[in-house]
Protein backbone atom coordinates (compact mmCIF):
# COMPACT_ATOMS: atom_id res chain seq x y z
CA UNK A 1 0.00 0.00 0.00
CA UNK A 2 1.29 3.46 -0.87
CA UNK A 3 0.30 6.83 0.58
CA UNK A 4 -1.47 7.51 -2.72
CA UNK A 5 -3.47 4.25 -2.39
CA UNK A 6 -4.39 5.10 1.19
CA UNK A 7 -5.63 8.55 0.28
CA UNK A 8 -7.57 7.34 -2.76
CA UNK A 9 -9.16 4.35 -1.05
CA UNK A 10 -10.41 6.28 1.96
CA UNK A 11 -11.78 9.31 0.11
CA UNK A 12 -10.69 11.85 2.71
CA UNK A 13 -11.31 9.49 5.60
CA UNK A 14 -7.88 8.50 6.90
CA UNK A 15 -6.10 8.73 10.22
CA UNK A 16 -2.74 10.24 11.04
CA UNK A 17 0.13 10.04 13.48
CA UNK A 18 3.37 11.98 13.90
CA UNK A 19 6.89 10.60 13.83
CA UNK A 20 7.55 11.44 17.47
CA UNK A 21 4.73 9.20 18.70
CA UNK A 22 5.54 5.61 19.66
CA UNK A 23 4.85 2.40 17.81
CA UNK A 24 2.55 1.42 20.71
CA UNK A 25 0.55 4.62 20.19
CA UNK A 26 0.32 3.83 16.49
CA UNK A 27 -1.00 0.34 17.17
CA UNK A 28 -3.52 1.70 19.64
CA UNK A 29 -4.69 4.28 17.12
CA UNK A 30 -5.03 1.67 14.35
CA UNK A 31 -7.05 -0.54 16.69
CA UNK A 32 -9.32 2.32 17.76
CA UNK A 33 -10.10 3.26 14.16
CA UNK A 34 -10.21 -0.27 12.73
CA UNK A 35 -7.51 0.43 10.18
CA UNK A 36 -4.20 -1.16 9.29
CA UNK A 37 -2.36 1.98 8.20
CA UNK A 38 -1.79 5.51 9.43
CA UNK A 39 -0.54 8.47 7.45
CA UNK A 40 2.61 9.87 9.10
CA UNK A 41 2.52 13.66 9.20
CA UNK A 42 5.15 16.32 9.81
CA UNK A 43 3.41 19.62 10.42
CA UNK A 44 0.69 19.59 7.74
CA UNK A 45 2.47 17.41 5.21
CA UNK A 46 2.28 13.62 4.75
CA UNK A 47 5.80 12.18 4.95
CA UNK A 48 5.17 8.45 5.15
CA UNK A 49 2.93 5.67 6.25
CA UNK A 50 2.95 3.40 9.32
CA UNK A 51 1.34 -0.02 8.85
CA UNK A 52 0.82 -3.22 10.82
CA UNK A 53 3.67 -4.66 8.78
CA UNK A 54 5.94 -1.93 10.14
CA UNK A 55 5.14 -3.14 13.64
CA UNK A 56 6.32 -6.64 12.74
CA UNK A 57 9.54 -5.22 11.31
CA UNK A 58 9.98 -3.18 14.48
CA UNK A 59 10.41 -6.41 16.44
CA UNK A 60 13.14 -7.51 14.05
CA UNK A 61 14.95 -4.16 14.04
CA UNK A 62 14.63 -3.50 17.78
CA UNK A 63 14.39 -6.93 19.46
CA UNK A 64 15.34 -5.56 22.88
CA UNK A 65 12.90 -2.64 22.86
CA UNK A 66 9.20 -2.57 23.59
CA UNK A 67 6.76 -0.86 21.22
CA UNK A 68 6.34 2.01 23.67
CA UNK A 69 10.09 2.74 23.51
CA UNK A 70 10.39 3.09 19.71
CA UNK A 71 9.07 6.10 17.83
CA UNK A 72 7.31 5.89 14.50
CA UNK A 73 10.22 7.84 12.95
CA UNK A 74 12.77 5.32 14.26
CA UNK A 75 10.72 2.39 13.04
CA UNK A 76 9.93 3.50 9.49
CA UNK A 77 13.43 4.87 8.88
CA UNK A 78 15.08 1.68 10.12
CA UNK A 79 14.93 -0.19 6.83
CA UNK A 80 15.48 0.63 3.14
CA UNK A 81 12.71 2.21 1.14
CA UNK A 82 11.13 4.28 3.90
CA UNK A 83 11.75 7.95 4.53
CA UNK A 84 11.83 9.26 8.07
CA UNK A 85 9.25 11.92 8.90
ABEGO torsion letter per residue (X at the ends): XBAAAAAAAAGGBBBBBBAABBAAAAAAAAAAAGBABBBBBBEABBAEBBBAAAAAAAAAABAABBAAABBAAAAAAABBGBBBX
